[in-house]
Amino acid sequence: MIRSLFVHVALVLCVVFCGVASAVPLSFSVSFERSDLSFSKRQAYDLVEMEGCDLLAEPGHPLLPQKLLRVAIPGDSRVKSLRVTSVQVEAVEGKYFIFPAQPDVPISASGRPEWGGPDEKIYQSRNLFPEAVMEAEGQGSFSGHLIAGFTVHPIRYRPEERKLFLCTRIEFEVELEHARSGLRVKVRSPASERLISDAVKSLVINAEAVRDRVAQGSHSLDILEVEHLIITSTSHVDRFQQVADWKTKKGVPAKVVTTEWIYENFSGTDNAEKVRNCISEHYANKGLIWVLLGGDVDVVPYRGCYGKVGGSTDNNMPCDLYFSDLDGDFNFDGDGIYGEVPDSVDLYPDVFVGRVPVSSAAECSIVVRKMLIYEGVLDGTPIPSDYQLKMLYLAEWLDGSTDAGLGKNIIDNAYVPPRYDPISKLYESSGNLNRQAAVDSMNTGYAIVNHSGHSNYGVMSVGPNSLRREDMYGLTNDTRFSICYSIGCIAAGFENNDCIAEKFVLAPDGGGFFVGNSRYGWYSPGNPGGGASEKYDQMFFSCLYDGTNARMGMAEAVSKTYYIAWSRNYNAYRWIQFCLNLLGEPETFVWTDTPGELSPIYASAIGDNATQFDVAVNSDGEPVESALVCLMKGDEVYVRDVTDSNGKVTFVLPPITVGTMYVTITAHNHLPHEGETEIMWAPDVPVLLSPPDGLISGNTMPTMVWSPTVDSGGSYTLEYSKSEDFSSEVVTISGLEDRIYCIPDTAPLSDSIYFWHVEAFSSHELPSGYQDIAWRFTVDTHPPEFSNTTQWPDTAFQGPYYVETTIRDLSGLIGAYRAYRTDVDTVWRFKEMKTLGSPGVYYEYIPDQPYGATVEYYVYAADSSDPINTGCDPLTAPDSVYSFTVLDPVGVDLTRPLVAPSALFLRASPNPARSNMELYYGLPEECDLRIEIYDSAGRLVTILAKGMFRAGSYRVRWNGRSKEGEMMPSGLYYARLSTASKRIVSKVVIVR
């Protein structure tokens, strides 16, 4: 984004993007700064410019800065209205007589263009010009992503007063409504969707709103589907198959189809429409994003489109955008003239298209060789690495007041990175431009050649003379192939018998690829760099270096989308949308730096049981992000993905067999890596046999046994750990030749749960991998441990007596028991204890006892180990026990306890209860307390006790009613005992 332009997205966009397109408008603001204005004189007029804006106006209107904005909008919506909600304005000091816009002129026009004076009606007006601060400029679908365009006028002019006004901040809202739009995409790979999304994000001001536009339920691509389609004739299939094979190998599934097959299998009013329908079908259903038209117009037809600028018209401009923009049919009004404004062409690309204009087998071989060398994959012919940072400008005087070299300097200063310096500049204005200088320079090999001058089918003017077809065809920059971009007229008129651009592409010993016009290019007299063709030229270089759109087809297509908003009517911008074409391979990256070497790290051999494959890609010791990695093995494996910011990518492999898997890695400005990984036999995962999974025992030296799976010379590695994920305390025993291992007596195991697994290795050191879930066994030689056992004091309470204890044991219990006897009945009576909600907490009751009885009790538990470990509390029970006496109440104050407990407690019995429930509580010291009942929602039900109580044990009854006397329903309740310093909460349950 230009420094001076600030765009703020104020809306929480997900509200809109989740389905109700018209519910909430999209809100934005855009700001401009006074410091970004600049002024100069043109004749007697003032020219005002603003950084980050373009100059555009109808001829005769004041030429003022405009800013094009693009906004991503959700699928199945369209712009209903644009509303400017706020404008902050400040007057610009001074008076200005603004330069009137001049009509664009064909670059091939001869003589000095006529001066177009100011529109007197506007220049004598008191009204602000332009009248509106913003306008909506339509919308379109960029490969399934909807984009709406807007023009902003940051500078407004009051001609009568010659005053300028700067809009420093503009706030606006975009209201949407539901509308089905764009050809549906049913299938697209994640890598392709990321590429398209990134391109859209590079265009719009709300990049965070760009969402996946592939239809729900779509699936990832497999090798049967097509991202790259090459269309050619039957006679050229074998040669283009070399390109398709390379594209597929590097991770771009490609297919060659013939025009003969297309004509038989697709309908259309003519062959061009049949080809387009074939492309549309692959785009919607097979994930297509790249199209190479492999032939001149006698091999692959072209579509001629209509253009009109002033008095110049043409209804047959060769236009490969017809095969790229797949929405509609370019002939909405049905008159057979394609691309008229009423035909509602949205102009956004859906696929990226290039054409290589071959007609013969020899030409096809030349171009295929050129493409493979340029990508660095032709065996025996490496691409040189000494020319990628060489750039050549060829610029002449377009008329006596328009030095095209100044337009080239704009590109140099604004878009080209400093690493290209110094750029070779052959300018007519500098006196160093001529035919021989241009040919000699191109023969040395330049990565990029940028031409601005008069042209025609067979010539490209270079100052005092011209390059001709034979000059281009005879270039000798072989292997140092160039990308040539020319704004000249008709240089790429490929419907003609080998125009000069075609000769550049077909040159057997040099040349390269070409972006140029099939009809007129357009410039602005007296305004170098300001003409329509020069604006597209600038945007091409902007795309090359924006980090997103550096492929040939993307740079050509995306650069044109910048000016779609100004291409909705007949003018030079619309004309160029149709006539600017790529003669080259669209998916190929343009070299924009010296080629780096990829240094990937991955396994040279894996087992046929492998389910995962890791790749790390580095160059000069640094990770390479967004490198495309493709794994390919016959019909078994075809997976691809891009590396993350650490240069890494992990693949999940399908079932594979022994053989060779190709590993191909490509990244922008790096030479491709073509490697292999051998798939070899690997042993099966051993089956664990002993000790049985889950065994609990007191054996501290267990023997581990597993099934044999290795070949001769193979081995096993055993691991065991107290950690289930083997993250700590791991013991590893490697190189085991036998399938049995016994823990040695020198290192017996301590009590713990252990996890173990075994991995087998073939004689080639290929692993079987471990089983998904490790087996476990437990070593437990210790008895259960008790804590917090209830110790009843002497009491006048006759029972029942609640006994609770907490038991911990490594292997778990097979049972916990309460045992009691009295001095009346000395037989020990056992009852299995129940579990409470808390882990390890058990409880049971001692039945009611008569006054005067002495009760002895203890708790007992047995664990699951083999042999069984048992324990008691007290430890030496029944030799030592807990005991209490039930005191005769005669002469005893029952409101005061006789013995104080050692800790504060609160217990309920019975629990659950049907009606009445006793709450037993004990106080180790005198305190002020409250006992309350709350329902499950936290509402107070009743208060059972409150006030000062002495130390001791007590009980209180809850009758299951609220404080108002209402019977409470079944459910969970909470009994809470509160003192000044502590609080106890116990769950209680009522069951009616």
Residue pairs with C-beta under 8 A, 6 or more apart in sequence:
1 7
1 52
2 51
2 52
3 36
3 51
3 52
4 32
4 33
4 35
4 36
4 50
4 51
4 52
5 30
5 31
5 32
5 52
5 67
6 29
6 30
6 31
7 28
7 29
7 30
7 31
7 69
7 205
8 28
8 29
8 30
8 31
9 26
9 27
9 28
9 205
9 206
9 208
9 209
10 27
10 28
10 29
10 171
11 24
11 25
11 26
11 27
11 28
13 26
13 206
13 208
13 209
15 23
15 24
16 23
16 24
16 26
16 74
16 176
17 74
17 209
17 211
21 73
21 74
21 76
21 77
21 176
21 177
21 178
22 77
22 80
22 175
22 176
22 177
22 178
25 83
25 173
25 174
25 175
25 176
26 71
26 73
26 173
26 174
26 176
26 206
27 85
27 171
27 172
27 173
27 174
28 69
28 71
28 171
28 172
28 173
28 174
28 205
28 206
29 86
29 169
29 170
29 171
29 172
30 67
30 69
30 152
30 169
30 170
30 172
30 205
31 168
31 169
31 170
32 50
32 67
32 154
32 166
32 167
32 168
32 169
33 168
34 90
34 92
34 166
34 168
36 50
36 51
36 52
37 48
37 49
37 50
37 92
37 155
37 166
38 48
38 49
38 50
38 51
39 46
39 47
39 48
39 49
39 96
40 46
40 47
40 49
41 47
42 99
42 526
42 527
43 99
44 97
45 97
45 98
45 99
45 100
46 96
46 97
46 98
46 99
47 55
47 63
47 98
47 99
48 64
48 65
48 96
48 98
48 155
48 164
49 55
49 65
50 65
50 154
50 155
52 67
53 65
53 66
53 67
53 154
54 65
54 66
54 67
54 68
54 535
55 63
55 64
55 65
55 66
55 101
55 527
55 530
56 63
56 66
56 101
56 566
57 63
57 64
57 100
57 101
58 101
59 100
59 101
59 102
59 103
59 116
60 100
60 101
60 116
60 117
60 118
60 119
60 122
61 100
61 101
61 119
61 122
61 129
62 98
62 99
62 100
62 101
62 118
62 122
62 123
62 129
62 157
62 159
63 98
63 99
63 100
63 101
64 98
64 129
64 130
64 153
64 155
64 156
64 157
65 153
65 154
65 155
66 151
66 152
66 153
66 154
67 151
67 152
67 153
67 154
68 137
68 149
68 150
68 151
68 152
68 562
68 563
68 565
68 566
69 149
69 150
69 151
69 152
69 205
70 147
70 148
70 149
70 150
70 203
70 204
70 205
70 561
70 565
71 147
71 148
71 149
71 150
71 174
71 204
71 205
71 206
72 145
72 146
72 147
72 200
72 204
72 206
72 207
72 209
72 210
73 79
73 139
73 146
73 147
73 148
73 174
73 176
74 146
74 176
74 209
74 211
75 144
75 146
75 181
75 182
75 213
76 178
76 179
76 180
76 181
77 146
77 176
77 177
77 178
77 179
77 181
78 139
78 146
78 148
78 176
78 177
78 179
78 181
79 136
79 139
79 148
79 174
79 175
79 176
80 175
80 176
80 177
81 136
81 174
81 175
82 134
82 135
82 136
82 150
82 172
82 173
82 174
82 175
83 172
83 173
83 175
84 132
84 133
84 134
84 170
84 171
84 172
85 171
85 172
85 173
86 169
86 170
86 171
87 133
87 167
87 169
87 170
87 171
88 167
88 168
88 169
88 170
89 156
89 165
89 166
89 167
89 168
90 165
90 166
90 168
91 163
91 164
91 165
91 166
92 155
92 163
92 164
92 165
92 166
94 164
95 161
95 162
95 163
96 157
96 162
96 163
96 164
97 162
98 157
98 159
98 164
100 116
100 117
100 118
100 119
100 123
101 116
102 113
102 115
102 116
102 524
102 525
102 526
102 527
103 113
103 116
103 310
104 309
104 310
104 522
104 523
104 524
104 531
104 532
104 571
104 572
105 113
105 399
105 522
105 523
105 524
105 525
105 531
106 312
106 489
106 520
106 521
106 522
107 398
107 453
107 454
107 455
107 487
107 488
107 489
107 520
107 521
107 522
107 523
107 533
108 454
108 455
108 456
108 488
108 489
108 490
108 520
108 521
109 399
111 399
112 399
112 400
112 401
112 525
113 399
113 525
122 129
122 159
123 159
124 159
124 160
125 159
125 160
126 158
126 159
126 160
126 161
127 158
128 156
128 157
128 158
128 165
129 156
129 157
129 158
129 159
130 153
130 156
132 153
133 152
133 153
133 156
133 167
133 170
134 150
134 151
134 152
134 153
134 170
134 172
135 150
135 151
136 148
136 149
136 150
136 174
137 148
137 149
137 150
137 151
137 564
137 565
137 566
137 568
138 148
138 149
138 346
138 564
138 565
138 568
139 146
139 147
139 148
139 149
139 181
139 346
140 146
140 147
140 325
140 327
140 346
140 347
140 348
140 564
141 147
141 181
141 182
141 183
141 327
141 346
141 348
141 350
142 196
142 199
142 200
142 203
142 348
142 349
142 350
142 561
143 185
143 196
143 199
143 200
143 213
143 289
143 348
143 349
143 350
143 351
144 182
144 183
144 184
144 185
144 196
144 213
144 214
144 350
145 196
145 197
145 200
145 210
145 213
146 181
146 182
147 200
147 203
147 204
147 348
147 561
148 174
149 564
149 565
150 172
150 565
151 565
151 566
152 170
153 167
154 166
154 167
154 170
155 164
155 165
155 166
155 167
156 164
156 165
156 167
157 163
157 164
157 165
158 165
181 327
182 327
183 280
183 283
183 284
183 326
183 327
183 350
184 215
184 284
185 213
185 214
185 215
185 218
185 283
185 284
186 214
186 215
186 218
186 284
186 285
187 214
187 218
187 219
187 221
187 225
187 285
187 286
187 287
188 196
188 214
188 218
188 221
188 287
188 289
189 220
189 221
189 227
189 287
189 640
190 220
190 641
191 251
191 628
191 640
191 641
191 642
192 221
192 227
192 287
192 289
193 212
193 213
193 214
194 642
195 289
196 213
196 289
197 210
197 212
197 213
198 548
199 548
199 549
199 554
199 558
200 210
201 207
201 210
201 548
202 543
202 546
202 548
202 549
202 558
203 558
203 561
203 562
204 210
221 227
221 253
221 287
222 638
223 248
223 253
223 635
223 638
225 253
225 286
225 287
226 253
226 254
226 255
226 282
226 286
226 287
226 288
227 252
227 253
227 254
227 287
227 288
227 289
227 290
228 244
228 247
228 248
228 252
228 253
228 254
228 255
228 288
228 289
228 290
228 291
228 292
228 587
229 254
229 255
229 257
229 278
229 279
229 282
229 288
229 290
229 291
229 292
230 240
230 243
230 244
230 254
230 255
230 256
230 257
230 291
230 292
230 294
231 256
231 257
231 258
231 259
231 262
231 275
231 278
231 279
231 291
231 292
231 293
231 294
231 295
231 300
232 240
232 256
232 258
232 259
232 293
232 294
232 295
232 299
232 300
232 364
233 258
233 259
233 260
233 295
233 299
233 300
234 258
234 260
235 361
236 294
236 295
236 299
236 358
236 361
236 364
237 256
237 258
239 361
239 364
239 365
239 368
240 256
240 292
240 294
240 364
240 368
241 256
242 368
242 372
243 254
243 292
243 368
243 371
243 372
243 585
244 254
244 255
244 256
245 254
246 372
246 375
246 377
247 253
247 254
247 290
247 587
248 254
248 632
249 630
249 632
249 662
249 664
249 674
250 628
250 630
250 664
250 666
250 672
251 628
251 629
251 630
251 640
251 664
251 666
252 290
252 587
252 628
253 287
253 638
254 290
256 294
257 278
259 271
259 275
259 295
259 299
259 300
259 301
262 271
262 274
262 275
262 278
263 271
263 274
265 278
266 274
266 275
266 277
266 278
266 281
267 274
267 277
268 274
268 275
268 276
268 277
270 301
271 301
272 301
272 302
272 303
272 322
273 329
275 300
275 301
275 323
276 303
276 322
276 323
276 326
279 288
279 291
279 323
279 326
279 351
280 326
282 288
283 289
283 326
283 350
283 351
288 351
289 351
289 352
290 351
290 352
290 553
290 586
290 587
291 323
291 324
291 351
291 352
291 353
291 354
291 586
292 353
292 354
292 355
292 356
292 585
292 586
292 587
293 300
293 320
293 323
293 353
293 354
293 355
293 356
294 300
294 356
294 358
294 364
295 355
295 356
295 357
295 358
295 359
296 357
296 358
296 359
296 494
296 498
296 502
297 318
297 357
297 494
297 495
298 359
299 358
299 359
300 355
302 318
302 319
302 320
302 322
302 494
302 495
303 318
303 319
303 320
303 322
303 323
303 330
303 338
304 315
304 316
304 317
304 318
304 319
304 338
304 495
305 315
305 316
305 317
305 319
305 321
305 322
305 330
305 338
305 339
305 578
306 313
306 314
306 315
306 317
306 337
306 338
306 339
306 340
306 578
307 313
307 314
307 315
307 317
307 339
307 519
307 570
307 574
307 575
307 578
307 579
308 314
308 570
308 575
309 520
309 522
309 570
309 571
309 572
309 575
312 520
314 519
314 520
315 337
315 338
316 495
317 339
317 518
317 519
317 575
317 578
317 579
318 493
318 494
318 495
318 518
318 519
318 579
318 581
319 338
319 339
319 518
319 578
319 579
319 581
320 353
320 354
320 355
320 581
320 582
321 347
321 349
321 353
321 560
321 577
321 578
321 581
322 330
322 338
322 339
323 351
323 353
324 349
324 350
324 351
324 352
324 353
324 557
325 345
325 346
325 347
325 348
325 349
325 350
326 350
326 351
327 345
327 346
327 348
327 350
328 343
328 344
328 345
328 346
330 338
330 339
330 343
330 345
331 337
331 338
331 343
332 342
332 343
332 344
333 340
333 342
333 343
339 345
339 578
341 568
341 569
341 570
341 574
346 564
347 560
347 561
347 564
347 567
347 577
348 561
348 564
349 557
349 558
349 560
349 561
352 551
352 553
352 554
352 556
352 557
352 586
352 587
353 553
353 557
353 582
353 586
354 552
354 553
354 556
354 582
354 583
354 584
354 585
354 586
355 494
355 581
355 582
355 583
356 367
356 371
356 505
356 583
356 584
356 585
357 494
357 498
357 502
357 505
357 506
357 583
358 364
358 366
358 367
358 506
363 506
366 506
366 507
366 508
367 505
367 506
369 378
369 381
370 481
370 505
370 511
370 512
370 513
371 585
371 588
372 378
373 381
373 383
373 479
373 481
374 383
374 481
374 512
374 513
374 585
374 588
374 591
375 383
375 588
375 589
375 672
376 382
376 383
376 595
376 671
376 672
377 672
377 674
381 479
382 479
383 479
383 595
383 671
384 445
384 479
384 480
385 594
385 595
386 480
387 444
387 445
387 446
387 447
387 480
388 447
388 591
388 592
388 593
388 594
388 595
388 669
389 419
389 420
389 447
389 593
389 594
390 420
390 424
390 444
390 445
390 446
390 447
390 448
391 416
391 420
391 423
391 424
391 446
391 447
391 448
391 449
391 450
392 423
392 424
392 426
392 441
392 442
392 446
392 448
392 449
392 450
392 482
393 405
393 408
393 412
393 423
393 424
393 425
393 426
393 427
393 450
393 452
394 426
394 433
394 438
394 449
394 450
394 451
394 452
394 453
394 460
394 462
395 403
395 404
395 405
395 407
395 408
395 425
395 426
395 427
395 428
395 429
395 433
395 451
395 452
395 453
396 404
396 427
396 428
396 433
396 452
396 453
396 454
396 461
396 462
396 463
397 403
397 404
397 428
397 429
397 463
398 404
398 452
398 453
398 454
398 523
398 525
398 528
399 525
401 525
401 526
402 523
402 524
402 525
402 526
402 527
402 528
403 427
403 428
403 429
403 528
404 427
404 428
404 452
404 453
404 523
404 528
404 534
405 425
405 427
405 428
405 429
405 430
405 452
405 528
406 528
406 529
407 452
407 528
407 529
407 530
407 531
407 534
407 537
408 425
408 427
408 450
408 452
409 529
410 528
410 529
410 534
410 538
411 450
411 537
411 538
411 541
412 423
414 538
414 542
415 538
415 541
415 542
415 544
415 545
416 423
416 541
416 545
417 545
417 592
419 593
424 441
424 446
426 432
426 433
426 437
426 438
426 441
426 462
427 433
428 453
428 462
428 463
428 464
433 462
433 463
433 464
434 462
434 463
434 464
434 465
435 462
435 465
435 466
435 467
435 471
437 462
438 462
438 467
439 467
439 471
439 475
442 449
442 475
442 477
442 482
442 510
443 475
443 476
443 477
443 510
444 477
444 480
445 477
445 479
445 480
445 481
445 482
446 477
446 480
446 482
447 480
447 482
447 483
447 590
447 591
447 592
448 482
448 483
448 484
448 485
448 590
449 482
449 483
449 484
449 485
450 484
450 485
450 486
450 537
450 541
451 460
451 462
451 484
451 485
451 486
451 487
451 488
451 491
452 486
452 487
452 488
452 534
452 537
453 460
453 461
453 462
453 463
453 486
453 488
454 461
454 488
454 489
455 461
455 486
455 488
455 489
455 490
455 491
455 500
455 516
455 517
455 521
456 488
456 489
456 490
456 491
457 490
457 491
457 493
457 496
457 499
457 500
458 468
458 469
458 499
458 500
459 466
459 467
459 468
459 469
459 500
460 466
460 467
460 486
460 488
460 491
460 500
461 467
461 488
467 500
468 500
469 498
469 499
469 500
469 503
470 503
472 500
472 501
472 503
472 504
472 507
472 511
473 503
473 504
473 506
473 507
473 508
473 511
474 507
474 509
474 510
475 504
475 507
475 509
475 510
475 511
476 509
476 510
477 509
477 510
477 511
477 512
478 509
478 510
480 510
481 510
481 511
481 512
481 513
482 511
482 512
482 513
483 512
483 513
483 514
483 515
483 552
483 584
483 590
484 501
484 504
484 511
484 512
484 513
484 514
484 515
484 516
485 514
485 515
485 516
485 537
485 540
486 492
486 501
486 514
486 515
486 516
486 517
486 521
487 516
487 517
487 521
487 523
487 533
487 534
487 536
487 537
488 516
488 517
488 521
489 517
489 519
489 520
489 521
490 496
490 499
490 517
490 518
490 519
490 520
491 499
491 500
491 501
491 514
491 516
491 517
492 499
492 501
492 502
492 514
492 515
492 516
492 517
492 518
492 581
492 583
493 499
493 501
493 517
493 518
493 519
494 501
494 502
494 518
494 581
494 583
495 518
498 506
501 514
501 516
501 583
502 514
502 583
503 511
504 511
504 512
504 514
504 583
505 511
505 512
505 513
505 514
505 583
505 584
512 584
513 552
513 582
513 583
513 584
513 585
514 582
514 583
514 584
515 540
515 552
515 556
515 580
515 581
515 582
515 583
515 584
516 580
516 581
516 583
517 533
517 576
517 579
517 580
517 581
518 579
518 580
518 581
519 575
519 578
519 579
520 575
520 579
521 533
521 576
522 531
522 532
522 533
522 572
522 575
522 576
523 531
523 532
523 533
523 534
524 530
524 531
524 532
524 534
528 534
529 538
531 572
532 563
532 571
532 572
532 573
532 575
532 576
533 572
533 576
535 562
535 563
535 573
536 559
536 560
536 563
536 576
536 580
539 559
539 560
539 562
539 563
540 555
540 556
540 559
542 559
542 562
543 549
543 550
543 554
543 555
543 558
543 559
544 550
544 555
544 590
544 592
545 592
548 554
549 555
549 558
549 559
550 589
550 590
550 592
550 668
551 586
551 587
551 588
551 589
551 590
552 582
552 584
552 585
552 586
552 587
552 588
552 589
552 590
553 582
553 584
553 585
553 586
553 587
554 586
555 590
556 580
556 581
556 582
556 586
557 582
560 576
560 577
560 580
563 573
563 576
563 577
564 577
566 573
567 573
567 574
567 577
568 574
589 668
589 669
591 669
592 668
592 669
593 669
594 669
595 669
595 670
595 671
596 619
596 620
596 667
596 669
596 670
596 671
597 619
597 620
597 670
597 671
598 617
598 618
598 619
598 624
598 627
598 665
598 667
598 670
598 671
598 672
598 673
599 617
599 618
599 619
600 615
600 616
600 617
600 618
600 629
600 663
600 665
600 673
600 675
601 615
601 616
601 617
601 618
602 613
602 614
602 615
602 616
602 663
602 675
602 677
603 613
603 614
603 677
604 676
604 677
604 678
605 677
605 678
605 679
605 680
605 764
605 766
606 613
606 661
606 677
606 678
606 679
606 680
606 682
606 766
607 679
607 680
607 681
607 682
607 683
607 762
607 766
607 767
607 768
607 769
608 656
608 657
608 658
608 679
608 680
608 681
608 682
609 682
609 683
609 684
609 685
609 768
609 769
610 653
610 656
610 679
610 682
610 769
611 652
611 653
611 769
612 650
612 651
612 652
612 653
613 631
613 650
613 651
613 653
613 677
614 648
614 649
614 650
614 651
615 629
615 643
615 648
615 649
615 650
615 651
615 663
615 665
616 623
616 643
616 646
616 647
616 648
617 623
617 624
617 627
617 629
617 643
617 647
617 648
617 649
617 665
617 667
618 624
618 647
619 667
619 670
622 647
623 643
623 645
623 646
623 647
623 648
624 643
624 647
624 667
624 670
625 643
625 644
625 645
625 646
625 647
626 642
626 643
626 667
626 668
627 642
627 643
627 647
627 665
627 666
627 667
627 670
628 640
628 641
628 642
628 665
628 666
628 667
629 640
629 641
629 642
629 643
629 649
629 651
629 663
629 664
629 665
630 638
630 639
630 640
630 662
630 663
630 664
630 665
631 637
631 638
631 639
631 640
631 651
631 653
631 661
631 662
631 663
631 677
632 638
632 661
632 662
632 664
633 656
633 659
633 660
633 661
633 662
633 679
634 659
636 654
636 655
636 656
636 657
637 653
637 654
637 656
637 661
639 651
639 652
639 653
639 654
641 649
641 651
642 649
643 649
656 679
657 679
658 679
658 680
658 681
659 678
659 679
660 676
660 677
660 678
660 679
661 676
661 677
661 678
661 679
662 674
662 675
662 676
663 673
663 674
663 675
663 676
663 677
664 672
664 673
664 674
664 675
665 672
665 673
665 675
666 672
666 673
680 762
680 764
680 766
681 711
681 762
681 766
682 762
682 766
682 767
682 768
683 709
683 710
683 711
683 714
683 760
683 761
683 762
683 766
683 768
684 709
684 760
684 768
685 709
685 759
685 760
685 768
685 769
685 770
685 771
686 706
686 707
686 708
686 709
686 716
686 739
686 758
686 759
686 760
686 768
686 771
687 706
687 707
688 704
688 705
688 706
688 707
688 756
688 757
688 758
688 771
688 775
689 705
689 706
689 707
690 703
690 704
690 705
691 697
691 699
691 702
691 703
691 704
691 777
692 777
693 775
693 776
693 777
694 775
694 776
694 777
694 778
695 702
695 777
695 778
695 866
696 777
696 778
696 780
696 811
696 812
696 863
696 864
696 865
696 866
697 777
697 778
697 779
697 780
697 865
697 866
698 779
698 780
698 781
698 865
698 866
698 867
698 869
699 779
700 743
700 748
700 749
700 750
700 779
700 781
701 742
701 743
701 744
701 745
701 748
701 749
702 742
702 743
702 749
702 777
702 779
703 740
703 741
703 742
703 743
704 718
704 720
704 740
704 741
704 742
704 743
704 756
704 758
705 739
705 740
706 716
706 739
706 758
707 739
708 739
709 760
709 768
710 716
710 760
710 761
710 762
710 763
711 762
711 763
712 763
713 762
713 763
714 760
714 761
714 762
714 763
715 734
715 735
715 736
715 737
715 760
715 761
716 736
716 737
716 739
716 758
716 759
716 760
716 761
717 732
717 733
717 734
717 735
717 736
717 758
717 759
717 761
718 732
718 733
718 736
718 741
718 756
718 757
718 758
719 726
719 730
719 731
719 732
719 733
719 756
719 757
719 758
719 759
719 770
720 730
720 731
720 754
720 755
720 756
721 727
721 728
721 729
721 730
721 731
721 754
721 755
721 756
722 728
722 729
722 752
722 753
722 754
722 755
723 729
723 730
723 755
724 755
724 774
724 776
726 755
726 774
733 741
743 749
749 779
750 779
751 779
751 780
751 781
751 782
751 810
752 778
752 779
752 810
753 776
753 777
753 778
753 810
754 776
754 777
754 778
754 779
755 774
755 775
755 776
756 774
756 775
756 776
756 777
757 770
757 771
757 774
757 775
758 770
759 767
759 768
759 769
759 770
760 767
760 768
761 767
761 768
778 810
778 811
778 865
780 809
780 810
780 811
780 863
780 864
780 865
780 869
781 865
781 869
782 809
782 810
782 869
783 809
783 861
783 863
783 869
783 870
783 871
784 807
784 808
784 809
784 813
784 816
784 861
784 862
784 863
784 869
784 870
784 871
785 807
785 808
785 809
785 871
786 805
786 806
786 807
786 859
786 861
786 871
786 872
786 873
787 805
787 806
787 808
788 804
788 805
788 806
789 803
789 804
789 805
789 806
789 859
789 873
789 882
790 802
790 803
790 804
790 805
790 905
791 882
791 901
791 902
792 801
792 803
792 855
792 882
792 884
793 884
793 897
793 898
793 899
793 900
793 901
793 953
794 884
794 885
794 886
794 887
794 898
794 899
795 884
795 885
795 886
795 887
795 897
795 898
795 899
795 953
796 851
796 886
796 887
796 888
796 889
796 892
796 894
796 898
797 886
797 953
797 955
798 848
798 849
798 850
798 851
798 886
799 845
799 846
799 847
799 848
799 849
799 886
800 845
800 846
800 847
800 848
800 909
801 845
801 846
801 849
801 855
801 884
802 843
802 845
802 907
802 909
802 920
803 818
803 833
803 843
803 844
803 845
803 846
803 857
803 859
804 836
804 841
804 842
804 843
804 907
805 816
805 833
805 841
805 842
805 843
805 859
805 873
806 838
806 840
806 841
806 842
807 813
807 816
807 840
807 842
807 859
807 861
808 840
809 861
809 863
809 869
810 863
810 865
811 863
811 864
811 865
811 869
812 863
812 864
813 861
813 862
813 863
813 864
814 862
814 863
814 864
814 868
815 832
815 861
815 862
816 832
816 833
816 842
816 859
816 860
816 861
817 830
817 831
817 832
817 833
817 859
817 860
817 861
818 830
818 831
818 833
818 844
818 845
818 846
818 857
818 859
819 828
819 829
819 830
819 857
819 858
819 859
819 860
819 877
819 878
820 828
820 829
820 846
820 855
820 856
820 857
821 827
821 828
821 829
821 855
821 856
821 857
822 849
822 853
822 854
822 855
822 856
823 853
823 854
824 850
824 853
828 878
830 860
831 844
832 844
833 842
833 843
833 844
833 859
834 842
834 843
834 844
835 841
835 842
836 842
836 843
837 987
842 859
845 909
846 855
846 857
849 855
849 886
850 886
851 886
851 887
851 888
851 889
852 885
852 886
852 887
852 888
853 885
853 886
854 883
854 884
854 885
854 886
855 883
855 884
855 885
855 886
856 881
856 882
856 883
857 881
857 882
857 883
858 872
858 873
858 874
858 877
858 878
858 881
858 882
859 872
859 873
860 870
860 871
860 872
860 877
861 870
861 871
861 872
862 868
862 869
862 870
863 869
863 870
872 878
874 880
874 881
874 882
887 898
892 898
896 950
896 952
897 922
897 950
897 951
897 952
897 953
897 954
898 952
899 952
899 953
900 922
900 923
900 924
900 925
900 951
900 952
900 953
901 922
901 923
901 924
901 952
901 953
902 924
903 922
903 924
904 921
904 922
904 923
904 924
904 977
904 979
904 982
904 984
905 920
905 921
905 922
905 984
906 919
906 920
906 921
906 931
906 975
906 977
906 984
906 986
907 919
907 920
907 921
907 986
908 917
908 918
908 919
908 920
908 975
908 986
908 988
909 917
909 918
909 920
910 917
910 918
911 917
911 988
911 989
912 988
912 989
912 990
912 991
913 960
913 988
913 989
913 990
913 991
914 990
914 991
914 992
915 959
915 960
916 957
916 958
916 959
916 960
917 957
917 958
917 960
917 988
917 990
918 955
918 956
918 957
919 931
919 944
919 955
919 956
919 957
919 958
919 975
920 953
920 954
920 955
921 931
921 953
921 954
921 955
921 956
921 977
922 952
922 953
922 954
923 929
923 949
923 950
923 951
923 952
923 953
923 954
923 979
924 951
925 951
926 948
926 949
926 950
926 951
927 948
927 949
927 979
927 980
927 981
928 947
928 948
928 949
928 979
928 980
929 945
929 946
929 947
929 949
929 977
929 978
929 979
930 943
930 945
930 946
930 976
930 977
930 978
931 943
931 944
931 945
931 946
931 956
931 975
931 976
931 977
931 978
932 940
932 941
932 942
932 943
932 944
932 975
932 976
932 978
933 940
933 941
933 942
933 943
933 944
933 958
933 973
933 974
933 975
933 976
933 988
934 940
934 941
934 973
934 974
934 976
935 941
935 968
935 971
935 973
935 974
936 971
936 972
936 973
936 974
940 963
941 962
941 963
941 968
941 973
942 958
942 961
942 962
942 963
943 963
944 956
944 957
944 958
945 954
945 956
958 975
958 988
960 967
960 968
960 990
961 967
961 968
962 968
968 990
969 990
969 992
970 989
970 990
970 991
970 992
971 989
971 990
972 987
972 988
972 989
973 987
973 988
973 989
973 990
974 985
974 986
974 987
974 988
975 985
975 986
975 987
975 988
976 983
976 984
976 985
976 986
977 983
977 984
977 985
